[in-house]
């Protein structure tokens, strides 16, 4: 049996995205001889038939690489190629979330040196071919799997809201994950203000998260955070805006408590929040961007122009209507049939086998 290495952490932390871990565990259950490790990637005494990259930043454990680190990566890739190791990359993002020359180069190194790329949708494949028309490599399209094999529980709205101390009589719009720039806060806040609903409630646990990125000093972070709180001065009867990292143990309550899930991105290729919304029987509204547009359109969920507040407002109104008509249940059924982890792991194994034939 062929040996495969997924370049990712071999242990997880409480708020880690379980995408890689759940896929890795299912690959093993299906008989794949696969390791999950960052250190093993750099260990020249270990050999693998396939090395599978996920997020490029993980190669350096989320630390910004120096030029010498990038040089080491190029050398390691060259060494693996001399050993006839096949390199494959799952393209989660078009670019790093926070712009940095070294991280941009890191992405370019991975994207241009792999033998194959797994895209989570057709848009990603087309975008890649536009960016690198000279690269003649193998491409596979495999959807983002849902988190059905993780220990998430669908609670009743009442139980979840009582656990989180949220109002029972509000229409709760969940935006999950960190807001990565001020423009995301501005367009969501503006659309929410314009939303003609007397019972609206915005639940945004990551609203202020980008105040605490490492680009600033602790004092600058503190001052930036408080200036933003003064700017948005949230009404506690209409919103809960936080800077909270949600543990996996808490995640189920946030999705169960919500009525709909709203994707707050203005630039995006993929979002794990859509599969998560589907897993929790929710309607999702998202921008008409990247791979999201096709998935949301295919399943009948609302899409919006993220530069147009009225478009966002209309998508939220539509999402509320679709919730009443049972679209959340249809989303769950679709996800079970097409995006289950066992199904996606099987398709990933097919990608591995095809790659080894090249």
C-alpha positions in Angstrom: 0.0 0.0 0.0 1.2 3.5 -0.8 2.2 5.9 2.0 0.7 9.4 2.1 1.5 12.4 4.3 -0.9 15.2 4.9 1.0 18.2 6.0 -0.9 19.4 9.0 -0.7 19.4 12.8 -0.7 15.9 14.3 -2.6 17.2 17.4 -5.5 19.6 17.4 -6.4 22.5 19.6 -9.8 23.3 20.9 -10.8 25.9 18.3 -9.0 24.2 15.3 -10.9 23.8 12.0 -11.7 20.0 11.9 -11.7 19.8 8.1 -8.2 18.2 7.8 -8.5 16.0 11.0 -11.9 14.5 10.0 -10.7 13.8 6.5 -7.5 12.2 7.7 -9.4 10.0 10.2 -11.8 8.9 7.5 -9.0 8.1 5.0 -7.5 5.9 7.6 -10.9 4.2 8.3 -11.1 3.4 4.6 -7.7 1.7 4.6 -5.4 4.5 3.5 -1.9 4.4 4.9 -1.7 8.1 5.8 0.1 10.2 8.4 -0.8 13.7 9.5 2.3 15.7 10.5 4.3 18.9 9.8 7.5 17.6 11.3 7.5 14.5 9.1 7.4 16.8 6.0 10.8 18.1 7.0 12.2 14.8 8.2 14.5 13.6 5.4 14.6 10.1 6.9 10.9 9.5 6.2 9.7 8.7 2.7 6.2 9.0 1.2 4.6 8.2 -2.1 2.4 11.3 -1.9 2.7 14.5 0.1 -0.6 16.3 0.4 -0.5 20.0 1.3 -3.5 21.8 2.8 -3.1 25.3 3.9 0.4 26.6 2.9 0.8 28.6 6.1 0.7 25.4 8.1 4.0 24.3 6.7 5.6 26.9 9.0 3.0 26.4 11.7 1.2 29.7 10.9 4.4 31.7 11.4 5.3 34.2 8.7 8.3 32.6 6.8 11.6 34.4 6.4 13.5 34.2 3.1 15.7 31.4 4.4 12.5 29.4 5.3 11.2 29.8 1.8 14.6 28.7 0.4 14.4 25.6 2.7 11.0 24.8 1.3 12.1 25.1 -2.3 15.0 22.8 -1.5 12.8 20.3 0.3 10.3 20.2 -2.6 13.2 19.6 -5.0 14.4 16.8 -2.9 11.0 15.1 -2.8 10.7 15.4 -6.6 14.1 13.7 -7.0 12.7 10.9 -4.9 9.6 10.7 -7.3 7.3 11.7 -4.5 4.0 13.1 -5.9 2.9 16.5 -4.5 -0.8 17.4 -4.3 -2.4 20.5 -2.9 -6.0 21.2 -1.8 -6.7 24.8 -2.8 -8.7 26.3 0.1 -7.8 30.0 -0.6 -6.7 32.1 -3.6 -4.3 34.0 -1.4 -3.3 34.5 2.3 -6.0 36.0 4.4 -3.7 38.8 5.5 -1.5 40.2 2.7 2.3 39.7 3.2 4.9 39.3 0.5 6.5 36.2 2.1 3.1 34.5 2.5 2.2 35.4 -1.1 5.4 33.8 -2.3 4.7 30.7 -0.1 1.4 30.3 -1.9 3.1 30.6 -5.3 5.7 28.0 -4.4 3.1 25.5 -3.5 0.7 26.2 -6.3 3.4 26.0 -9.0 5.3 23.0 -7.8 2.6 20.4 -7.2 1.8 17.6 -9.6 -1.9 18.0 -8.9 -4.4 20.2 -7.2 -7.7 19.4 -5.6 -10.2 22.2 -6.1 -13.3 22.5 -3.9 -15.3 23.8 -6.9 -15.0 24.5 -10.6 -14.5 28.2 -10.0 -11.1 27.5 -8.3 -10.0 25.4 -11.3 -10.8 28.1 -13.8 -9.1 30.8 -11.6 -6.0 28.7 -11.3 -5.8 28.2 -15.1 -6.1 31.9 -15.5 -3.3 32.6 -13.0 -1.0 29.8 -14.3 -1.8 29.0 -17.9 1.6 27.5 -18.4 1.2 24.9 -15.7 0.2 21.6 -17.2 -0.7 19.6 -14.1 -3.5 17.3 -13.0 -6.7 18.8 -11.6 -9.4 17.3 -9.5 -12.7 18.8 -8.3 -13.8 17.4 -4.9 -16.3 19.3 -2.8 -15.7 20.5 0.7 -17.0 17.8 3.1 -19.4 18.4 5.9 -18.4 17.8 9.5 -20.7 14.8 9.9 -18.1 12.6 11.6 -17.2 15.2 14.2 -18.7 15.3 17.6 -21.2 18.1 16.8 -24.7 18.0 18.2 -27.8 19.6 16.7 -29.6 21.1 19.8 -33.0 22.7 19.8 -33.0 26.5 19.4 -34.4 26.9 22.8 -31.6 24.8 24.5 -28.9 26.5 22.5 -30.1 30.0 23.1 -30.5 29.4 26.8 -27.0 28.0 26.9 -25.6 31.1 25.2 -28.0 33.5 27.1 -29.5 34.7 23.8 -33.1 35.9 23.4 -35.7 33.3 22.6 -38.0 35.5 20.5 -35.5 37.0 18.0 -34.6 36.2 14.4 -30.9 35.4 14.9 -28.5 35.9 12.0 -25.1 34.1 12.7 -21.9 35.3 11.1 -19.3 32.8 12.2 -15.5 33.2 12.2 -13.2 36.2 12.3 -14.0 39.4 10.5 -10.7 40.0 8.6 -11.0 43.6 7.7 -12.9 46.8 8.5 -14.8 46.7 5.2 -16.5 43.4 6.3 -17.7 45.0 9.5 -18.9 48.0 7.7 -21.0 46.3 5.1 -22.6 43.8 7.5 -23.3 46.5 10.0 -24.8 48.8 7.3 -27.0 46.0 5.9 -28.2 45.0 9.4 -29.2 48.6 10.2 -31.2 48.7 6.9 -32.9 45.3 7.5 -36.6 45.9 8.0 -37.2 43.4 10.8 -38.3 44.4 14.3 -37.0 41.1 15.8 -33.6 41.0 14.1 -30.5 39.9 16.1 -26.9 39.7 14.8 -24.7 37.1 16.5 -21.1 37.8 15.5 -18.6 36.2 17.9 -15.6 37.1 15.7 -16.7 40.7 14.9 -13.6 42.3 16.5 -11.1 39.4 16.0 -8.9 41.2 13.5 -8.1 43.8 16.2 -5.8 41.2 17.8 -3.7 40.1 14.8 0.1 40.1 15.2 0.6 43.1 12.8 0.2 45.5 15.8 1.5 45.9 19.3 -0.7 44.9 22.3 -1.3 48.5 23.0 -2.3 49.2 19.4 -4.6 46.2 19.5 -6.3 47.5 22.7 -6.8 51.0 21.4 -8.1 49.7 18.0 -10.6 47.4 19.7 -12.0 50.1 21.9 -12.2 52.6 19.0 -14.2 50.1 17.0 -16.5 49.4 19.9 -17.2 53.1 20.2 -17.8 53.2 16.4 -20.4 50.4 16.3 -21.8 50.9 19.8 -23.9 47.7 19.5 -27.4 47.5 20.9 -27.5 44.5 23.2 -31.2 44.0 22.4 -30.3 43.6 18.7 -26.8 42.1 18.6 -23.9 40.4 20.3 -20.6 41.5 18.7 -17.6 39.8 20.3 -13.9 39.0 19.8 -14.2 35.4 20.8 -12.5 32.3 19.5 -15.2 29.6 19.6 -14.1 26.2 20.8 -15.4 23.1 19.0 -17.3 22.2 22.1 -19.2 25.5 21.8 -19.7 25.6 18.1 -22.8 23.4 18.1 -24.6 25.9 20.3 -23.9 28.9 18.0 -25.2 27.1 14.9 -28.1 25.5 16.6 -29.2 28.9 18.1 -29.3 30.7 14.8 -32.1 31.0 12.3 -29.8 31.6 9.3 -26.1 31.7 8.6 -24.7 34.7 6.8 -21.2 34.7 5.2 -19.6 38.0 5.8 -16.9 37.9 3.2 -16.2 40.4 0.4 -13.4 38.3 -1.0 -13.5 34.6 -0.8 -12.8 31.3 -2.6 -14.4 28.8 -0.2 -16.2 28.8 3.1 -16.5 25.9 5.6 -19.4 27.8 7.1 -21.7 26.7 4.3 -21.1 23.0 4.9 -21.5 23.7 8.6 -24.8 25.5 8.0 -26.0 22.6 5.9 -25.0 20.1 8.6 -27.1 22.1 11.2 -30.2 22.2 8.8 -29.8 26.0 8.2 -30.3 28.2 5.3 -27.1 30.0 4.2 -26.8 33.4 2.5 -23.4 34.3 1.0 -21.6 36.4 -1.6 -21.8 35.5 -5.3 -18.0 34.8 -5.2 -15.6 31.9 -5.7 -16.9 28.4 -5.3 -19.7 29.7 -3.0 -21.7 31.1 -5.8 -22.2 27.8 -7.6 -22.9 25.8 -4.4 -25.5 28.3 -3.0 -27.1 28.7 -6.4 -27.3 25.0 -7.0 -29.0 24.4 -3.7 -31.4 27.4 -3.9 -29.8 29.4 -1.1 -29.7 33.2 -1.5 -26.6 35.0 -2.9 -25.8 38.7 -2.8 -23.4 41.3 -4.1 -21.1 42.0 -1.2 -20.6 45.6 -2.3 -24.3 46.3 -2.4 -26.1 46.7 1.0 -29.5 46.4 -0.6 -28.5 43.1 -2.1 -27.4 41.8 1.3 -30.7 42.9 2.9 -32.7 41.2 0.2 -30.7 38.0 0.6 -31.4 38.0 4.4 -35.2 38.5 3.7 -35.1 35.7 1.2 -33.3 33.4 3.6 -35.9 34.0 6.3 -38.7 33.1 3.8 -36.7 30.0 2.7 -36.3 28.9 6.3 -40.1 28.8 6.7 -40.4 26.7 3.5 -38.0 24.0 4.7 -34.9 24.8 2.7 -32.7 24.1 5.8 -33.8 20.5 5.8 -33.2 20.2 2.1 -29.7 21.6 2.6 -29.0 18.9 5.1 -30.3 16.2 2.8 -28.2 17.5 -0.1 -25.1 17.7 2.1 -25.6 14.1 3.3 -25.8 12.8 -0.2 -23.1 14.9 -1.9 -20.7 16.1 0.8 -20.5 13.4 3.5 -17.0 12.8 4.8 -17.0 9.2 3.8 -18.0 10.1 0.3 -15.3 12.8 0.0 -12.6 10.6 1.5 -13.4 8.0 -1.2 -13.1 10.6 -3.9 -9.8 11.8 -2.4 -8.4 8.2 -2.5 -9.4 8.1 -6.2 -7.4 11.3 -6.7 -4.4 9.7 -5.0 -4.6 6.6 -7.2 -4.9 8.6 -10.4 -1.9 10.8 -9.3 0.2 7.7 -8.8 -0.5 6.6 -12.4 1.0 9.8 -13.9 
